[in-house]
Amino acid sequence: MQNPRQIAFLALREVHRRGAFADAALDRAFGNSQLNDLDRRLVTELVYGSVRRMRSIDFIIDKLATKKSSQQPPDLRTILHLGLYQLQYLNNIPPSAAVNTTVQLAKENGFAGLSSFVNGLLRQYIRLTETDLNPLTITNYKSSVERLGILHSFPEWLVNLWIEQIGETETEQLCEWFNQSPTIDLRINPLKSSIAQIETAFQAQNISTSRIPHLPQALRLNSSTGAIQNLPGYSEGWWTIQDSSAQLVTHLLDPQPGEIIIDACAAPGGKTTHSAELMQDTGTIYACDKTASRLKKLTENADRLQMKSIKIHTGDSRHFPEFINLADRVLLDAPCSGLGTLHRRADARWRHTPENIQQQSQLQSELLANAATFVKPGGILVYATCTIHPLENETVIRSFLDSNPNWQIEPPTIDLPVQPSPEGWVKVWPHRHHMDGFFMVRLKQLKKE
């Protein structure tokens, strides 16, 4: 199958019908096709974009059709999403092409009798936008929360949460950030290469990069690159992909050569291999995770980067009594909602609820309490998440410190691109710092007198 819009439709149908994750549905759809790079990029944009903008597009359908989007046949709703996404958000596709290909999709997927409806709705939308009557921008919304939620396509509980923390103006900036395509950052492996060497190799292939202040191993790709594994230095282990804010976490941990490190929730291994690099691949890093398939990915990464100090430990880190008082430093990169990475996870904004965030917080507290037992007296524990929800971050830390008076926050002493809070933790807001949303805090266990 070679029709990119049909492939996008099949992937979206899996997302809407079966609740599949968008990235997994996309991978399966690509597995049954032979598309060139340009068409693959179009399919990716259509799938991720349509999922991201689902609330906005449903709002347009509700305004223009006699039946609400929720009352449309599910597959027809998906087809309308594809057409309206192209018209509203993709400037590089001529409106006539967006309409004609969407009408054709309807005909080829069981809606020949409704193809004139599809055609009429899309053309009506074009006429409205040509006369500055786009329903998204002319509607009188009931509140700023509703306006931001519909205009930028987020659930209102999330918009409310952000407004409480950073106000309405910054919340809109954050929403806009999360609707952009994500950047790709590399982390240079100093044991195999240098940042200057890799810059030169990329320049030779006309790939634009830029350095990131205060992160000596970080290099951001500024242009489209094609398949990552074809880039210079990939197979030689010169670098790996890791967002800048994730690189910050390991610098905060500051592992030293010869130490014993426990990475309590390690897969897929970005921070594990970073620790090995900072330790010059000496000492021992116990990489723990309960999911064997994710640990396999960690092993592959470690092998490509040629790391020898990493030891794999499969299982739930809450049940490793053999680690008690063993480690100089422990990293708990806790499983979380991922609400700091919504630009990378198209469907995450629709999957989470306040209730499951509460459940995550309880799990994180359990993991933290247990990981603390792995640390030698006087040792270091770094707690980190890729979420910006206080329940998963500040609340977990305050609760832990209240229950463990022999622990305290150790404010960062290294130069960071993000100003620590008065309490000593680091919270990365994507729209302010131009990297994934993250929370991290360094905790020190006091030595007994």
C-alpha positions in Angstrom: 0.0 0.0 0.0 1.5 3.4 -1.1 -1.3 5.9 -0.4 0.0 8.0 2.6 -3.4 9.3 3.6 -4.9 5.8 3.6 -2.0 4.6 5.7 -2.6 7.5 8.1 -6.4 6.7 8.2 -5.6 3.0 9.2 -3.3 4.1 12.0 -5.8 6.6 13.3 -8.6 4.0 13.1 -6.5 1.8 15.5 -6.1 4.8 17.9 -9.8 5.6 17.9 -11.3 2.1 17.7 -8.9 0.1 19.8 -7.2 2.7 22.0 -3.8 2.0 20.5 -0.9 4.3 21.2 -0.3 6.6 18.3 3.4 5.7 17.9 2.6 1.9 18.0 -0.2 2.3 15.5 2.1 4.3 13.2 4.8 1.7 13.4 2.4 -1.1 12.5 1.0 1.0 9.6 4.5 1.6 8.3 5.3 -2.1 8.5 2.8 -2.9 5.9 3.9 -0.2 3.5 6.8 0.9 1.4 6.9 4.7 1.5 9.6 7.1 0.6 10.9 9.5 3.3 8.6 12.4 2.2 5.5 10.3 2.4 6.5 8.8 5.7 6.9 12.3 7.1 3.4 13.2 5.8 1.9 10.2 7.4 3.6 10.9 10.7 2.5 14.5 10.6 -1.1 13.5 9.8 -1.4 10.9 12.6 0.3 12.8 15.4 -1.2 16.1 14.4 -4.8 14.7 14.1 -4.5 13.0 17.5 -3.0 16.2 19.1 -5.6 18.5 17.7 -8.5 16.2 18.2 -10.5 18.5 20.5 -10.1 21.5 18.2 -11.1 19.5 15.1 -14.2 18.0 16.9 -15.2 21.5 17.8 -15.1 22.5 14.1 -17.2 19.5 13.2 -19.7 20.4 15.9 -20.0 23.9 14.5 -20.4 23.0 10.8 -22.3 19.6 10.8 -25.9 19.0 11.8 -24.6 16.0 13.8 -22.0 16.5 16.5 -18.6 14.8 16.0 -19.5 12.2 18.7 -22.6 11.2 16.7 -20.7 10.7 13.4 -19.8 7.2 12.4 -16.4 6.7 14.0 -14.5 6.0 10.8 -16.1 9.0 9.0 -15.1 11.2 12.0 -11.5 10.0 11.5 -11.7 10.9 7.8 -13.0 14.3 8.6 -10.2 14.8 11.1 -7.6 14.1 8.4 -9.2 16.6 6.0 -9.7 19.4 8.6 -6.2 18.9 10.1 -4.7 19.5 6.7 -6.9 22.6 6.0 -6.4 24.2 9.5 -2.8 23.3 10.3 -0.8 22.3 7.1 0.1 25.4 5.0 2.1 23.3 2.5 -0.9 21.3 1.2 -3.2 23.1 -1.2 -6.8 23.2 0.1 -8.1 21.6 -3.1 -5.7 18.6 -2.6 -6.8 18.3 1.0 -10.5 18.2 0.0 -10.1 15.9 -3.0 -8.0 13.3 -1.2 -10.3 13.3 1.9 -13.4 12.8 -0.4 -11.5 9.9 -2.1 -10.8 8.4 1.4 -14.5 8.5 2.2 -15.3 6.7 -1.1 -12.7 4.0 -0.6 -13.6 3.3 3.1 -17.3 2.6 2.9 -18.7 6.2 2.8 -19.3 6.8 -0.9 -22.9 7.8 -0.1 -21.6 10.5 2.3 -18.8 11.8 0.1 -20.8 14.9 -0.9 -21.3 15.6 2.8 -17.5 15.4 3.3 -16.9 17.6 0.3 -19.5 20.2 1.4 -18.3 20.4 5.0 -14.6 20.9 4.0 -15.5 23.5 1.4 -17.7 25.3 3.9 -14.8 25.4 6.2 -12.5 26.9 3.5 -15.1 29.6 2.7 -15.3 30.6 6.4 -11.5 30.8 6.9 -11.1 32.8 3.7 -13.5 35.4 5.2 -11.9 35.4 8.7 -14.8 33.4 10.2 -12.8 30.4 11.5 -15.0 28.9 14.2 -12.0 28.4 16.4 -11.1 32.1 16.6 -14.5 33.9 16.4 -16.3 31.8 19.1 -17.2 33.6 22.3 -15.9 31.0 24.8 -17.4 30.7 28.3 -14.1 31.0 30.0 -10.4 31.4 29.4 -10.0 27.7 30.3 -12.5 26.6 27.7 -10.8 28.9 25.1 -7.4 27.6 25.7 -8.6 24.0 25.8 -10.5 24.2 22.5 -8.2 26.5 20.6 -5.0 24.5 21.5 -6.7 21.1 22.0 -6.1 20.1 25.6 -8.5 18.7 28.3 -9.7 21.5 30.7 -8.3 19.8 33.8 -4.8 20.2 32.4 -5.3 23.8 31.4 -6.6 24.6 34.9 -3.6 22.9 36.5 -1.2 25.0 34.5 -3.0 28.3 35.0 -2.9 27.6 38.8 0.9 27.3 38.5 2.1 29.8 35.9 -1.0 31.9 35.0 -3.0 32.2 31.8 -0.4 33.9 29.5 2.3 31.4 30.2 -0.2 28.5 30.0 -1.0 29.6 26.4 2.7 29.6 25.6 3.1 26.2 27.1 0.1 24.9 25.0 1.7 26.3 21.9 5.0 24.6 22.8 3.4 21.2 23.2 1.8 21.5 19.8 5.1 22.0 18.0 7.1 19.1 16.5 9.8 18.0 19.0 13.5 18.8 18.5 16.1 16.0 18.6 19.1 16.4 21.0 22.1 14.2 20.9 24.4 13.4 23.8 28.0 13.0 22.8 29.9 10.0 24.2 33.2 11.6 25.3 34.8 8.2 25.7 34.5 7.7 21.9 34.4 11.2 20.3 34.2 14.9 20.9 31.5 17.5 20.3 33.8 19.3 17.8 34.5 16.0 15.8 30.7 15.3 15.6 29.9 18.9 14.5 32.5 18.6 11.7 31.1 15.2 10.6 27.5 16.6 10.5 28.6 19.8 8.7 30.1 17.6 6.0 26.6 16.2 5.4 24.9 19.7 5.5 23.2 18.9 8.8 22.8 22.0 11.0 23.5 21.6 14.8 23.8 23.9 17.8 25.3 23.5 21.2 23.2 24.0 24.4 24.6 26.2 27.2 25.7 24.5 30.4 25.4 21.0 28.8 28.9 20.0 27.6 27.7 16.8 25.8 24.5 18.2 24.2 24.1 18.9 20.5 20.7 19.8 19.0 19.8 18.9 15.4 18.3 22.0 13.6 17.4 20.3 10.4 15.7 17.2 9.0 18.1 14.3 9.0 16.4 11.2 7.6 17.0 7.9 9.4 18.9 8.4 12.7 20.9 5.3 12.3 22.4 6.6 9.0 23.9 9.6 10.7 27.7 9.9 11.1 29.0 8.1 14.3 25.8 6.2 15.1 27.2 2.7 14.7 30.6 3.7 16.2 28.8 4.8 19.4 29.9 8.4 19.2 26.5 9.7 20.5 23.0 8.7 21.5 19.7 10.5 21.4 18.7 12.2 24.7 16.8 15.4 25.4 18.7 18.2 27.1 16.6 18.1 30.3 17.2 14.4 30.7 21.0 15.0 30.4 20.6 17.5 33.2 19.4 14.8 35.6 22.7 12.8 35.3 24.8 15.9 35.8 22.8 16.5 39.0 23.5 12.9 40.1 27.3 13.6 39.3 28.5 10.0 39.4 32.2 9.6 40.0 34.7 7.0 38.6 34.8 3.8 40.7 31.5 4.3 42.5 28.6 2.0 42.9 25.5 3.5 41.2 21.9 2.1 41.2 19.6 3.2 38.5 16.3 2.0 40.0 14.1 2.5 36.9 16.7 2.4 34.2 15.1 1.4 30.9 15.6 2.3 28.1 18.9 3.4 29.5 19.7 7.0 28.5 20.6 8.1 32.0 22.3 4.7 32.8 24.7 5.1 29.8 25.2 8.8 30.6 26.3 7.8 34.1 28.8 5.3 32.6 30.2 8.1 30.4 30.6 10.5 33.4 32.3 7.7 35.4 34.7 6.9 32.5 33.1 3.5 32.4 34.7 2.4 35.7 32.9 1.3 38.9 29.5 -0.5 38.7 26.1 0.6 37.6 23.2 -1.7 38.5 20.5 -1.0 35.9 17.1 -2.1 37.2 13.7 -2.4 35.5 10.8 -4.8 35.7 10.2 -4.9 31.9 12.6 -7.3 30.2 11.9 -6.0 26.7 12.8 -2.5 27.8 16.0 -3.7 29.4 16.9 -5.4 26.1 16.8 -1.9 24.5 19.1 -0.7 27.3 21.5 -3.6 26.6 21.6 -2.7 22.9 22.3 1.0 23.7 25.1 0.1 26.1 26.6 -2.3 23.5 26.5 0.3 20.8 28.2 2.8 23.1 30.6 0.1 24.2 29.9 0.4 27.9 31.3 -2.3 30.3 30.3 -1.0 33.8 26.6 -1.6 33.5 25.0 -4.7 35.1 21.4 -5.5 34.2 19.0 -6.3 37.1 15.5 -7.5 36.1 12.6 -7.0 38.5 10.6 -4.5 40.5 13.1 -2.2 42.4 10.8 -2.3 45.5 11.9 -5.9 46.0 15.8 -5.8 45.9 16.9 -6.3 49.6 20.4 -7.2 48.3 20.9 -3.5 47.4 20.3 -2.1 51.0 23.1 0.4 51.9 25.1 -0.6 48.8 25.2 2.5 46.6 27.2 5.7 46.7 24.5 7.2 44.5 21.0 6.2 43.5 19.0 7.5 40.6 15.2 7.1 40.7 13.9 8.3 37.3 10.4 7.4 38.4 7.6 6.2 36.1 5.3 9.1 35.6 2.5 10.6 33.5 5.0 12.2 31.1 3.1 15.5 31.1 6.4 17.3 30.4 6.7 15.6 27.1 3.3 16.0 25.5 4.9 17.3 22.3 6.6 13.9 21.9 3.5 11.8 23.0 0.7 12.9 20.8 -2.1 11.0 22.7 -0.8 11.4 26.3 -3.0 14.5 26.9 -6.1 12.4 26.3 -5.0 9.3 28.3 -4.5 10.8 31.7 -7.0 11.9 34.4 -6.6 13.5 37.8 -7.4 10.1 39.2 -4.6 8.2 37.5 -2.1 11.0 38.4 -3.0 10.4 42.1 -2.2 6.7 41.6 1.1 7.5 39.9 2.0 9.7 42.9 1.4 6.9 45.3 3.6 4.5 43.3 6.3 7.2 43.1 6.3 7.6 46.9 6.7 3.9 47.4 9.6 3.7 44.9 11.3 6.7 46.5 11.0 5.3 50.1 12.5 2.0 48.9 15.2 3.5 46.7 16.4 5.5 49.7 17.3 2.3 51.5 19.9 1.5 48.8 22.0 4.5 49.7 25.0 4.3 51.9 25.1 6.8 54.9 26.2 10.1 53.5 25.2 9.1 50.0 23.2 10.8 47.3 19.7 10.1 45.8 18.4 11.9 42.8 14.6 11.8 42.2 13.5 12.8 38.7 10.4 12.7 36.5 9.4 14.0 33.0 6.2 15.5 34.3 5.3 19.0 35.5 2.5 17.9 37.8 3.1 18.9 41.4 1.4 15.7 42.8 4.2 13.6 41.1 7.0 16.0 42.1 6.9 18.5 44.9 4.2 16.6 46.8 6.2 13.3 46.7 9.4 15.1 47.9 7.8 17.0 50.7 6.1 13.8 51.9 9.4 11.9 51.8 11.3 14.5 53.7 8.5 14.8 56.4 8.8 11.0 56.9 12.6 10.9 56.7 14.3 13.5 58.9 17.7 12.0 58.1 17.5 13.2 54.5 17.7 16.7 53.1 17.7 18.5 49.8 21.1 19.4 48.5 20.8 22.3 46.2 22.7 22.1 42.9 26.2 23.5 42.9 26.8 23.1 39.2 25.9 25.7 36.5 22.5 24.9 35.1 20.4 26.4 32.3 17.5 26.3 34.7 17.4 28.3 38.0 16.7 26.0 41.0 13.7 26.8 43.2 14.2 28.3 46.7 13.6 24.8 48.1 16.5 23.5 45.9 14.8 21.4 43.3 14.9 22.0 39.6 11.7 22.3 37.5 12.1 22.6 33.7 9.2 24.4 32.0 9.4 23.6 28.3 8.2 27.0 27.0 10.8 28.8 29.2 13.8 26.6 28.7 13.2 25.1 25.3 13.6 21.5 26.4 11.3 18.7 27.7 9.4 19.4 30.9 11.3 17.8 33.9 11.5 17.8 37.6 14.7 16.8 39.5 16.0 17.1 43.0 19.2 15.9 44.7 18.7 14.4 48.2 21.5 13.6 50.7 21.4 11.1 53.5 22.9 12.6 56.6 25.6 10.5 58.3 24.7 9.2 61.7 26.7 10.8 64.6 
